[in-house]
């Protein structure tokens, strides 16, 4: 049964498609050669058409007759009336407008001006409906285009934002790896047993040992470096630990500096500590949270202040600072 129903639906679809094509061709022929179109329309089997096809046939027969003779006989007039009523109830709007327009034309030509005016008004009303429908469709299209443009701009902005964020993350990773390399470069000084970055290197080397040869190596190194940076930047205990090591290596240099220059800001002491510990400008600027030019300027001012102080240890402070 399902197979039979499917076959019937297929036959019906093919039949409807053939009917539309045939009536569309006849509508074109009505405009080009109304007399030839009337003969072909008259030969069609009305009972084989759908209700809509019959309404279209009625309209086309009336249109071809009127354009051939410029009036409607009784049969054509009845056919056009049937078409007007069917299209009035079922549409489409364009067919309804054309049917009422032809009715008004034929009625006016026959001298029935009042009925012709009524038919023309109906055609005009349908035309306004079509215009409003088209305007709504145009507005809908414009709205869709606006939404589409907004979405395109939104996703473009998101893509640009993501690219910027990725670039910033890469730059941050490169900077952090530069700091890691700076800390690792202190490895040679471990032989003396008094390197300022020994504890940091132990932590880095531990991560390197555990994750060497895996995809987690760089993320783990980066995480450890960030932890070291954060400790040196904001943890007084870590700063004190580094300061003690520098004091042990250079004859209590930080104690003597604080005593000689008690009015320095804490950031100046840290600048001296990090620079004297041998950290690179990238590492120092990161630890202080300053741009490199600011670090250079501040370090220059610190050196000049030490030079001009007249302190007995001034030369010693500058030599340690390097």
PyMOL commands that set and color helices and strands:
alter all, ss='L'
color gray80, all
select helices_A, chain A and resi 2-32+34-42+46-48+51-69+74-90+93-109+113-192+198-211+217-234+236-249+253-260+266-276+281-288+292-309+314-321
alter helices_A, ss='H'
color red, helices_A
deselect
rebuild
show_as cartoon
